């Protein structure tokens, strides 16, 4: 089995490759994690295409794909406290997750509860944590109406469940084929398409929404922004530049162990179901990423790595 799935330059799927890479060595504040499962997210192929994270330098060599993992601590770097070799953990890797081994900063890692599988834990650090941060950022009182665009995707599924748990009424946009799934999460489904804003008003209590959590971007973002009287209640995880022009803001990511602990507790309590709808072995990582890049998945896709 290949050790890692990476991209060797920026571009399309043709720049991806299975590589035999050396085991990384943990530096100060880092954990070497033997990966058991890795979540697959849209950000993975966007990074391959050329998107760079804040503070991230240019691509200088192969870059392993994957932004969230669960696994077992294999080594502990200098200065790390609270983690030991053998601990089951989950978090955000800095050397990619589609691999047998990766590095995870202890500051954005958390202990995996025994009641949570590695597959489900690997679905939390990006999608569920982004959803949690966004709902908390909006800070809506119970009974408010929240519109979530893209409610059938990984972040949308988590955001819908968390918002419903906090007592919010949720309207979720998604393709017509995801209607039953979105409604099973506790949301009112509105299919994407023409007259979107008008159809959302028809579905909303008193014809209004109190906040918008956008996960789609594109031309529809400006349309749904028009539903709001207060643009400070407009946030996005998909279109930072567009939302700023509309008077809203991007989701403010906390990226802390404390948030991971919170979403894990919600998952264990059954409030937040990761909804992993497909898993792939590491040697089929390319297929897993294609499934997400095609944009028609329900819930989450996870890559399982043999122990």
C-alpha positions in Angstrom: 0.0 0.0 0.0 1.3 3.5 -0.8 2.4 5.6 2.1 0.8 8.9 1.0 -1.3 10.5 -1.7 0.0 13.9 -2.7 0.1 16.5 -5.5 3.5 17.4 -7.0 2.5 20.7 -8.6 -0.6 22.9 -8.8 -3.2 21.8 -11.2 -6.0 19.2 -11.8 -6.2 15.6 -10.8 -3.4 14.8 -13.2 -0.8 16.2 -10.7 -1.9 13.8 -8.0 0.3 10.7 -7.3 0.8 7.9 -4.8 4.2 8.4 -3.2 6.5 6.5 -0.8 7.5 9.3 1.6 9.7 9.2 4.7 8.0 9.3 8.1 7.9 12.9 9.3 9.6 13.8 12.5 7.7 15.8 15.2 9.1 19.2 16.0 8.3 21.3 19.1 4.6 21.2 20.0 3.9 18.5 17.4 2.5 14.9 17.5 3.5 12.2 15.1 0.2 10.4 14.4 -0.2 7.0 12.9 -3.3 7.8 10.8 -6.3 5.5 11.0 -8.7 7.7 9.1 -8.6 10.9 7.1 -11.6 13.1 6.1 -12.0 14.3 2.6 -13.0 18.0 2.0 -13.4 20.5 -0.9 -10.4 22.4 0.5 -8.2 19.5 -0.4 -8.7 19.8 -4.1 -8.7 23.6 -3.9 -5.2 23.5 -2.3 -4.1 21.2 -5.1 -5.4 23.8 -7.6 -3.3 26.5 -6.1 -5.1 27.9 -3.0 -2.7 28.5 -0.2 -3.5 28.9 3.5 -2.6 32.1 5.3 1.1 32.2 6.0 1.7 29.1 3.8 4.6 29.6 1.4 4.9 28.4 -2.2 4.8 24.8 -3.1 8.4 23.5 -3.0 7.8 19.7 -3.3 5.2 17.0 -3.0 2.3 18.1 -0.7 0.2 15.4 0.9 -3.5 15.9 0.6 -5.9 15.9 3.5 -6.8 18.4 6.3 -8.3 16.3 9.0 -7.3 13.0 10.6 -7.8 10.6 13.5 -5.2 8.1 14.6 -2.8 7.1 17.4 0.1 9.1 18.8 3.3 7.4 17.6 5.8 10.0 18.9 5.6 13.2 20.9 7.7 16.3 20.0 9.5 18.6 22.5 7.4 20.7 24.8 4.1 18.7 24.3 2.0 18.2 27.4 -1.2 16.3 27.8 -0.5 13.7 25.1 1.4 10.4 25.2 2.4 7.7 22.8 -0.5 5.4 22.2 -3.2 8.0 22.8 -6.1 8.0 20.3 -6.4 11.5 18.9 -7.9 13.6 16.1 -7.1 17.0 14.7 -5.8 19.0 11.8 -2.5 17.8 10.3 0.2 20.1 8.9 1.8 17.4 6.6 -1.4 16.1 5.1 -3.8 13.3 6.1 -3.9 10.9 3.2 -1.0 9.1 4.6 0.2 6.4 7.0 1.9 9.0 9.2 1.4 12.8 9.7 2.2 15.6 12.0 -0.5 17.3 14.1 0.2 20.3 16.3 -0.9 19.5 19.8 -2.7 22.9 19.9 -5.2 21.7 17.3 -5.5 18.1 18.4 -7.8 16.5 20.9 -8.2 13.1 22.6 -10.6 10.8 20.8 -13.4 9.6 23.0 -13.6 5.8 23.2 -17.3 5.9 22.1 -16.2 7.7 18.8 -14.8 5.6 16.0 -11.7 6.7 14.1 -13.8 7.2 11.0 -16.3 9.4 12.7 -13.6 11.3 14.5 -11.8 12.0 11.3 -15.0 13.7 10.0 -15.0 16.4 12.7 -11.9 18.7 12.6 -12.8 20.5 9.4 -16.5 20.2 8.7 -17.9 20.0 12.2 -15.5 22.5 13.7 -16.2 25.0 11.0 -19.9 24.5 11.5 -19.6 24.9 15.3 -17.5 28.1 14.9 -20.0 29.6 12.4 -23.1 28.9 14.5 -21.3 30.3 17.6 -20.2 33.4 15.6 -23.7 34.2 14.6 -24.8 34.0 18.3 -28.5 33.8 17.5 -31.1 33.5 20.3 -33.2 30.4 20.3 -36.2 30.6 18.0 -34.3 32.6 15.3 -34.4 31.5 11.7 -31.1 30.5 10.1 -30.6 29.9 6.4 -27.8 27.5 5.6 -26.9 27.3 1.9 -25.4 23.9 0.9 -27.0 22.1 3.8 -26.4 18.7 2.3 -22.6 18.9 2.3 -20.2 18.1 5.1 -20.2 21.5 6.8 -23.9 22.0 6.1 -24.9 18.7 7.6 -23.0 19.6 10.8 -24.2 23.2 10.9 -27.8 22.1 10.6 -27.6 19.7 13.4 -25.7 22.1 15.7 -28.1 24.9 15.0 -31.2 22.8 15.6 -29.6 21.6 18.9 -29.2 25.3 19.9 -32.9 25.9 19.3 -32.7 27.6 15.9 -35.2 27.1 13.0 -33.1 26.1 10.0 -33.9 26.5 6.3 -31.4 24.6 4.2 -30.8 24.9 0.5 -29.6 21.8 -1.4 -30.3 20.0 -4.6 -33.8 18.5 -5.0 -32.3 15.0 -4.6 -31.2 15.8 -1.0 -34.6 16.9 0.2 -35.3 13.9 2.3 -31.8 13.9 3.8 -31.8 17.6 4.7 -35.3 17.3 6.3 -34.1 14.3 8.3 -31.6 16.7 10.0 -34.4 18.9 11.2 -34.3 21.6 8.5 -36.9 22.9 6.0 -35.5 22.1 2.6 -35.5 24.6 -0.3 -34.2 23.3 -3.6 -31.5 25.3 -5.5 -32.6 27.1 -8.7 -34.4 30.2 -10.0 -36.3 32.5 -7.7 -34.3 31.1 -4.7 -34.7 34.2 -2.5 -38.4 34.3 -3.2 -38.9 30.6 -2.4 -36.9 31.0 0.8 -39.2 33.8 1.9 -42.1 31.5 1.3 -40.6 28.8 3.5 -39.5 31.2 6.3 -41.7 32.1 9.3 -43.1 35.6 8.6 -41.2 35.6 5.4 -37.8 36.5 6.9 -34.6 35.0 8.0 -32.4 36.3 10.8 -29.0 35.0 9.6 -27.3 33.3 6.7 -24.6 30.7 6.9 -23.3 30.4 3.3 -21.4 27.3 2.2 -21.7 27.7 -1.5 -20.6 31.2 -2.6 -21.1 32.1 -6.3 -23.9 34.3 -7.6 -26.4 33.0 -5.2 -24.6 34.6 -2.2 -25.6 38.1 -3.3 -29.2 36.9 -3.8 -29.6 35.4 -0.3 -27.8 38.3 1.3 -30.7 40.5 0.2 -32.9 38.5 2.6 -31.1 40.1 5.6 -31.8 43.5 7.2 -28.6 43.1 9.3 -25.6 42.1 7.1 -23.5 41.4 10.2 -25.5 38.2 10.4 -24.1 37.0 7.0 -21.2 34.7 7.2 -19.5 32.4 4.6 -17.0 29.5 4.5 -16.9 29.7 0.7 -16.4 33.2 -0.6 -14.4 35.6 1.6 -14.0 38.4 -1.0 -17.6 38.3 -2.0 -19.0 38.4 1.5 -16.9 41.3 2.5 -18.3 43.4 -0.4 -21.8 42.4 0.8 -21.2 43.6 4.3 -20.8 40.2 5.8 -17.8 38.2 7.1 -16.0 34.9 6.7 -16.4 32.2 9.4 -13.9 33.1 12.1 -12.2 29.7 12.8 -11.0 29.1 16.3 -8.8 26.2 15.5 -8.3 25.0 19.1 -8.4 21.8 20.9 -11.3 23.1 23.0 -13.5 23.3 19.9 -12.6 19.8 18.9 -13.5 18.6 22.4 -16.9 20.3 22.1 -17.8 18.8 18.8 -16.6 15.4 20.0 -18.9 15.7 23.0 -21.8 16.6 20.7 -21.0 13.5 18.5 -20.8 11.2 21.5 -24.1 12.5 22.8 -25.8 11.8 19.4 -26.5 15.5 18.8 -24.0 15.7 16.0 -23.9 12.7 13.6 -21.0 12.9 11.2 -23.0 11.2 8.5 -20.1 9.4 6.9 -21.8 8.0 3.8 -18.7 6.4 2.1 -15.3 5.1 3.0 -12.3 4.3 0.8 -9.0 2.6 1.6 -5.8 4.7 1.2 -5.0 3.1 -2.1 -8.2 4.5 -3.5 -7.7 8.0 -2.2 -7.9 9.3 -5.8 -11.5 8.0 -6.0 -12.4 9.4 -2.7 -11.2 12.9 -3.7 -13.0 12.7 -7.1 -16.3 11.9 -5.3 -16.0 15.1 -3.3 -14.6 17.2 -6.1 -17.6 16.2 -8.3 -19.8 18.0 -5.7 -22.7 15.5 -5.4 -21.9 13.7 -2.2 -24.2 13.5 0.8 -22.5 14.1 4.1 -18.9 13.1 4.5 -16.4 10.8 2.8 -13.5 9.3 4.8 -10.3 7.4 3.8 -9.5 4.5 6.1 -5.8 3.7 6.6 -4.8 0.2 7.7 -3.3 0.0 11.2 
